[in-house]
Amino acid sequence: MLWHSFTINAPYDVNLNLGQGKNGSVSFIAKDPGIFRYYCEYHESTMNGQLVVIPKWWMFYLFFGYNKL
């Protein structure tokens, strides 16, 4: 049987395991700024990515631009 997972370690500690042909979803509040790696526990070398959480003040910076700060 082919398994997959969606895993993010601390500070979010999310781990969803799925069997063959199964779908799933997770939800959490990403409030710690930083870059967090997510991956499949069973195919870590080929199924992975990054969750980028920016600080709230960056939204102001991006919306209004550097010149107005």
C-alpha positions in Angstrom: 0.0 0.0 0.0 1.3 3.5 -0.9 1.2 6.0 1.9 1.8 9.7 2.0 1.9 12.3 4.7 1.9 16.1 5.2 4.3 16.9 8.0 5.6 20.2 9.4 7.7 20.0 12.6 7.9 22.6 15.4 6.5 25.0 16.1 3.4 23.8 14.3 3.7 20.0 14.7 1.3 18.9 12.0 1.4 15.3 10.7 -1.4 13.9 8.5 -1.0 10.3 7.2 -3.0 9.2 4.2 -3.5 5.7 2.7 -3.6 4.9 -1.0 -6.3 6.9 -2.8 -7.2 8.9 0.3 -7.6 12.7 0.6 -7.3 14.8 3.7 -6.9 18.3 4.9 -5.3 20.1 7.8 -5.7 23.6 9.3 -3.7 25.5 11.7 -2.8 29.2 12.4 0.6 30.0 11.2 1.5 32.9 13.5 5.3 32.3 14.0 7.2 34.1 11.3 9.9 32.1 9.5 10.5 29.5 6.8 9.2 26.1 7.7 9.9 22.9 5.7 7.0 20.5 5.0 7.4 17.0 3.6 6.0 13.5 3.1 7.5 11.2 5.7 7.6 8.4 3.2 9.0 10.3 0.2 11.0 13.0 1.9 13.6 13.5 -0.9 11.0 14.1 -3.6 7.9 15.4 -1.9 8.7 18.6 0.1 8.4 22.3 0.1 8.4 25.4 2.3 5.8 27.4 4.2 6.8 31.0 4.4 5.2 33.0 7.2 5.9 36.7 7.1 5.5 39.1 10.0 2.3 41.2 10.1 4.3 44.5 9.6 5.6 43.1 6.3 2.0 43.2 4.9 2.0 47.0 5.5 5.5 47.3 3.9 4.4 45.3 0.8 1.0 47.1 0.5 2.2 50.7 1.0 5.8 50.3 -0.2 9.2 51.1 1.3 9.0 54.8 0.5 6.1 55.4 2.8 7.5 53.8 5.9 
